[in-house]
C-alpha cells in the first residue's frame, strides 16, 4: 500500500476539494498535510474495509465523517 501512498493522499485531497471541505487558498503543504491526516483516519475506519473501490470508500468516508 505504501507504493501508491502519495497518490491516495492526492485522491483524498481531490475529493475534499470537490466536496468544498478544504480551502483552495490554503498553502499546498498545509492542504496535503490535512488530506494525509484524513486519509490516515480513513485507513483506521470501518469505511476502509468495504468491498467498493478505495476511491469510493474514501468518498463515502469524507461525506459521512468529515465536516
N, C-alpha and C positions, 0 to 999 in steps of 0.2 A: 504494500500500500504506500510506503514511503516514496516509491519511484515516481508517482504522479501527485505527490502531496501538494506541491505548488499550484498545479493545475486545478486541483479540487478546491483549494482555498480561493483561487481566482473565480471558479464557478460559483462558490458561495458569495463572493463579493458581487458578482454579476446579479445573482438572484436578490441580494439585499438592495442593490440599486434599482432593479426593476420593480421591486415592491415598495419603493420610496422609504426604505428604512435606514439609509445611510446618506449622509450629506456629500454630494459630489464635489463640494468645495473644500472638503476636508483634505488634508495633505495625504498624498499617496501612501506613505508608510503608515500613517495612522489608520487609513481605510483598510490596508492589508492586515494590520495587527488586529483590528476589530473583526474582520472576516475570519482570520485564523482562529481567534478565540471562539467565535460562533461555530466554526467547523469542528473544532475540538470538542465543544459541548455537544454538538450533534453526534459525534462518534460515540459518546458515552450515553446516548439517549436510546429510548426504545425505537425511535424512528430509523436508526441505522441498521436494524435487523429485519427490515421489511423485504418483501420479495420483488419490489419495484427496482428500477434503476437507481443508482445512488443519487443522481441528479434529481429525480422525482422525490426521493426520500428527503433530501436536503430542502427542497422546495416545500414539502409538507411540514417539515420541522420549522422552517422560517415562518410560514403562515400561521402555525399553531403556537409557537413558543417565543418568537422574537417580537417584541413590541417597540 
